[in-house]
Amino acid sequence: MVRTFNLLQFLSLLSVGVAVCLAVPLLVAVLLGDGGLIPLALSTAAALSSGLVLGLSLRKPGREFSHREGILFVVAAWLVAAFLGALPFYFSPHFDSFTDAFFESMSGFTTTGSTILTDMEALPGSLQFWRHFTHWIGGMGIILLGVAILPLIGVGGMELYRAEFSGARSDKVKPRIAETAKALWKIYVFLTVAEYIALRLAGMNRLDAACHTFSTMGTGGFSTRNGSIEAFGSPVIELIITFFMLMAGVNFTLHYRLMVERRASRFFRDVEIRAYLLLAALVTLVIAADLVHWGLHSYLDAARLAVFQTVSIMTTTGFSSADFELWPALAQFLLFTVMFIGGCTGSTAGGLKTARMVLLTRVVGREFRRLVSRRGVFAIRLSDGLISETTVQSLLNLVYLAFLVFFGTSILLTAVGLDVLTAMTATAASMFNVGPGLGRVGPTDNYAHIPAFGKWVLSLAMLAGRLEFYTLLVLFAPVFWRK
């Protein structure tokens, strides 16, 4: 049995943490004097009081979580964070229901970037700040932050780390998990500050620069403008955001090897990095050629738009610099394809991850070799490591679960009245944390028209994708709840 007091104690700490995060946009509201002051003040008070009351009423938890508890805590943490994060939206007049507020909050924390807002520019600046700040918090992961803090108060974090990154390569850069979390956060903050300065120098005001930096580093895609990045009309801004989207889509342990240990050779020797950059380059070239072929843009504009949109969708950020629904079918299909692939493992990007697709390709190649040489024994390697059969089986199971969620969610959305194209792309954009899709959820559209039931289904799809499918879906297995 999962020990209830442990779970509640953990959630009390999380509630206080969310309250501390809410205090940041609350300060922004005070400085700006806008309409977000009261909603943020009420939300901060609600999160803080619930956390303190719950924490004071419970005894201290044990030193280390079990693996089962870690899984349950991870899912509960994301749900509670999304619930508390929805309160500022719910208390404001810009959201019609709690369903809409929760959808926006879950989209923020899971770095999906889907929105129900029809006019982003009407939202007060402080609520805009909170909306984008959820991307930044969720980008590196609420739990990854937690494992750096929990050991300081006597609660072990290793099980939370394992549950958060189930099925992914979680190479530690430090011997202790808390030290790993701190090292990765330092790099995350460094890149955040660097992008903010670059965007300010490129002409963005302080609020826009902060918000778009949070969205970029979290690979979220929320924007303060209705026209997203296209509204700024600046190739320099597009170039800066493209570079930092690429960086956010890279495994942060490799950033550590490059920036701290100065081991550039290991960075570029990594097979996932090479595949990631090669795929982005190839898709960009094909889309640019397709745009030129149909006479839609000049060579320079086609290259600029193609590289931005490819990197944006592949890193599952979801910014738009053009309405790609007006592009040729080939360009749209390629963008839809890279939604599934995503960025690198250990990055803030979503998708199935590039390393998994490389590994899956090698698994298929091995089967071809087995058909030719039935007596041969063929091993699979990724970078410098030998891949075990257990890992291969886990990969195949993960792909199966991903497509199970994809088809199941698509069926539910068509059942509530969405057309097939909208249902399928909305599902892919949600479960792989991309944001914009095609059809009625394209880059110039939103999710406001989707019925309430569909929004809750998509919210769960966002969470399932963010938690690598296993962590959420195992809760629906009877074996999880057996003693």
N, C-alpha and C positions, 0 to 999 in steps of 0.2 A: 504494500500500500504506500502511496505517496503521502508523506507527512504534511498535513495541512498547515501546521504552524510555520513550517519552513517556507512554503509557497507564499503565505500571507506576509511573512516577514520580508521576503524578497520583494514582493509587490509594493510593500510600504516604502522600501528604499527607492524603488523605481518611481513611485508617485512623487516623492520628494525631489528626485532628480529631474522629473518633467517640470515640476514647479520652478526649479532653479533655471531650467531652459526657458520657461515662459517669462521669467523675470527679465530676460534680455529684450524681447520685443516690447515688454511693458515699459522698459526704460526708453525705447525708441518712441513709443506712444506719448510718453511724457515730454520728450524733446520736440516731437512734431506737433503735439497737441491735436491729434486727429481723432476720428471716431472709433479707433480701436482701443482706446484707454479703458473704458468700462468692461467690454468683453474680456480683455486680457487680464484686468484686475480680478474679475470674478473667477476666471479660470485658474489663475495662479493661486488664489485663496482656496479654491475647491481642491486642487491637486495637493497643495501643501497640507491642508487640514486633514484630508483623508489619509495621507501618508503618515502624518504624525500620530493621529488617533489610532490607526491600525498598528503602527510600530510600538507605541507605548503600551498597548494592551497585550502584546505577545512576548514570550520569552526568547532568549537568544537562540538562533538556529545552530545546527551542528557545524563541524569544521569543513566538511566536504559533501557536495551533492552526489547522489547516485546518478548513473547515466539516465535512468528513467525520469528522475526528478529534473535533470538538466533539460531534457526534451520538453517536459511539461512547462518548465519555467520560461524557456525561450518563447514558446507559443503564447503563453499568458502575458509575457512582457510586451510582445508586439501588439496584442489586442488591447491591453491596458493603456499603452502609450498612444495608440490610435484613438482610443476612447477619450482620454484626457486631452489629447491634441486637437480633438474635434470641438471641444467646448468653446474656444474663442470664435470659431466659425458659427456655431449654433447660437451663441448669444448675440451675434451681429445680425443686422437685417438683410445681409447679402446672401444668406442661405435659407431656403424655404423649409427645410426639415432636418432632423438629426441624421437621417439617411444620407442626405447630401453632404452634411458636415463630416460624417464619419468616412464617407467615400473619399472626400478631399484629403482628410488627415491620413488615411491608410495609403492613399496614392503618394502623399508626401513622404511618410516614413519609409515606405518600401521603395522609394525613389522611382516610382512609375511615371508620374507626371501627367496622368489623365486628370481632367478637370471638368466640373459641372458648371463653372462660371461662363457666362455668355459675354461678360464685360469685365475683364481683369483690371482694367484701368480705373474702374469705379471703386475698387477695394481700397480702404485706407492703407497708408504706407506701412503702419505697424503690423497690420494683419498680412500684408504682402511679405513683410520681413519674416513673420512666423511661418507663413506658408512655405517659403523657400528654406528657412532654417531647418524645417523638418527633413528636407532633403539632405542637408549637411550632416545632421545627427544620424539619420538612418543610413547614410552612405557608407560610413565605416562600420556601422552596426551598433545598435544600442547595447548588445551583449558584449561586443568587443570592448566597449568603453567600460562595461560593468566588470569585466574580469581584471581590469587594471585597478578598480576601486575596491571591489569586494574583499580581496585578500588583506587590504589594510584594516578591515574591520573584523577579520577573523573568519571570513567565509571563502572557501575555495572556489576557484573559477574554472578549472580544467574541463569539467563536464559541460559547462555552458559553452565553452569554446568548441568542444567536439560537436555539440548539438547544433550550434550556429553554422558550422561548416561541414555538415554531413555530406559525404560524397565528393568533397573538393580536396585539393592538395593544400594542406594547412601547414606548410613549412615554417617552423618557428625560427626567428632570427636571433632569439635569445634563449638561454637555458630555461628560464622561468616564463610562464605564460603571461604574467602581469608585466614583465619587462618587455615581452614581445608587443603587447598591446600599446604600451607607452611609446615604444620605438616607432610603431606604425602611425600612431596619432601625431607624433612630432613631424613626420614626413607629410602627413595629411594637412596639418596646419601650415607648414612651410609652403606647400603648393597653393593652398588657399590664399595666403597673404600675397604670394607672387602674382597670382591671377588678378586679385583685387587691384593691386598697384598697376598692372598692365592695362586693365580695363579703364581705370581712372585716367591714365595717360592717353588712352585712345578716345576719351571724350565722354564717357558715361558719368552720370552724377553718382553721388555716394550710395544712394539707396539702390539704384539700378545695378551698380557695380557689385555691391554686396550680395544682392539677391541672385544675380546671374552667376556669381562665383559659387555660391552655395549650390545652385542647380547643376553647375558644370562638374564640380568636384564630387558631388553625390550622384552624378549621372542621372539626374532626375528629370529636368526639362521644363519645370514651371518657369514662366516668364511674367514680367510685370506689364508686358505689352500684348495687346490682342493679336498683333501680327508676329509675335515671337521675335527672333533675332532679325528677321526681314524688316521689321519696323524701324530699326536703327539705320538702315541703309548705309552701313559702313563695312567695306571689305576688310579693314584692319581689325575691327571687332570680331568679324567672322573668323579671321585667321587666328587671333588670340584664343578664342573659344575652341576652335578646332584642335589646336595644339594641346590645350589642357584637357579636352575630352579624351584625346588619345592617351595622355598621361594617366587620367583617372581609370581608363580601361586596362591598364597594365597591372600585373601582380605587384602588390605593394612590398612584398618581400624582395622583389627584384629591384624596386626603387631603393630599398635599403642597401642592397649589395652595390648599387651604382653610386648612390649619393653619400653614403656613410663609409662603406668599406672600400670605395673606389675600385671596384672590380668590374670594369666595363666589359672585359672579355666574357665573363660569366653571364652578364646581362644579354649580350647579343648572341651568345651561344645557345641560349634557351630556345628549344624548338617551338614552344608556344608563342614567344615573342615574334619569332620569324614568321610563323604561320599567320599570326594576328596582323602584322604589318603588310605581309604579302597579300592577304585576302582583301584588306582595306584598299590597297593600291590597285589590285585587279578589278574590283567592283567599281572603284572610282573611274578607272580608264574606260570600262565598258559603258557605264552610264554617261560619261562625258561624250564618248563617241556616238552614243545613241541620240543624245540631245542635239549634237551637231548634224547628224545624219538627217534628222527630221526638220532641220532648219529652225529650231526653237531658240538657240543661243549661239553667240560667237564662240570661238575656241576658248578664249580666256574666261568668259562668263560661264561656259559649260563646265570647265575644269573647276572653277571656284565653287559653283553650286553643287557639283557632283561630289567633291571631296568633303564639303561641309555636311551634306545630307547623308553620305555614306558613313562617315565617322559618327555622326549624331545617332543614327539608327543602330549601327553595329555596336556602339558602346551603350546602347539602350538609354541614351540621354533624352532624345525626343525633341530637341529644338528643331525649328524649321527656318530655313532661309528662303524658301520658295514653296509654292503649293504643288507638291510632287504628285498630287492626284491628276494634274494636268499634263504630266510627263507621259511618254510612250509606255506601253504595257511592259516592255522588257525592263525598263528602269524601275517601274513600280514592283515588278516581281522580284528583282534582285534585292531591293530594299526590304521586301517582305521576307525574303530568305535569310538575310543577315540578322533579322529580328531573332530568329531561332538560335543562331550561333552565338551572338553576344561577344563580350570582351574576354579577358583572361581570368583564370581562377585567382582568387585572392585579391580581386579588384572590387571597385564599387559597382561595376557593370552587372547587368543581368544576363539572361540567355542561358543556353546550355553550357557555354564556355568553350573557347577555342581549343583548349587542351583536350577536352572530351571529344570534340569532333575529330581532332588529329588521331586520338587513340581509337575512336570508332572506325576511322578509315583504315588504320593498321590492322584492326581486328578483322575487317572484311578482306583485306589483302592477305592475311594469314589463311583465311578459309579458302581463298583461291589457290594458294600454294599447297594446301592440304589436299585439294581436289586433284592436283597434278602429281604430287608426291605423297601418296597415302601413308608411307612408312616414315616420313620425315617428322622431326620434332622442331617446332618453330616457336621461338620466344618473341615477346613483344617488348620493345624498349621505348621509353619516352625520356628525352634528354639523356642523362647518364644512368637512369634507373631502370631496373627490370620490373615490368608490370606483372603482378601476380594474377592468377586466374580468378581469385576472389574479387580483385579490383575490376577485372573485365566483366564479371557477372554483375557487380554493383552498377557498372556503367550501363549495361543493357537493361537492367531493372529500372534505372533512373530515366532512360529514354522512353521506356514503356510507360512509366508513370506520367511523364510529361505529356505524351500523346493521349493518354487516358484522360488527364485533366483537360487537355485541349478539346478533344471531341465531346467530352461530357459537358463542359461549360458552353461550348458552341451550341449543343442541342438545347440546353436550357434557355439560352438567349433567343434562339429561333422560336422557342415555345412561347415567349412573351412578346413576339411580334417583330423581332429584328430580321432584316433580310440576311441572306446567307453570307454575303461579302462582309457586311458590317459585323455580324456575329463572330465570324472566324477571325477577322483582323482585330476586333476589340478583345477577343480572348487571347490571341497571341501577344498583343500589345500589353495586356494586363499581366499575364502569367510570366512574361519575360521582362516585365517592368520597363516597357518602352514608352508608352503614352499614346501617341497618335497612331492610327491605323489607316484604313481605307474605308470607302463608303461614307456612312454618316458619322464616322469618328475620325475623319481625315485631319490633316494638319491645320485646316482652317475651321474645323468643327469642334464640338465638345460632347460630353457624355450626359448633358442635362436631360435629353429626350428619352433616355433609357428608363424603363419602369423601375420602381423601388426594388422589387425582387431582383432584377437584373443587376442593379448596383451592388447589392449585398453579395450576389454570386461573384461578380467581378472583384469585389474587395477580398473575398476569400482566395480567388485565383491569384491576386497580387501577393497575398501572404504566402500562398503555397510556392509560388515561384521564388520569392525572396528567401524562403527557408529550404530551398533545394528539394521540394516536394516530399521527401521522406519524412522530415521532421513534423510537418503538419498532418500528413495522411496517416502516419502510424497511430495517431490518436483515435482514428476511426476503426482500428483493428482491435478486436476483443482481447487478443493476447496481451496488449499493452496494459489493460486494466486488471488482468489476473494477478493474484498474489504471487 
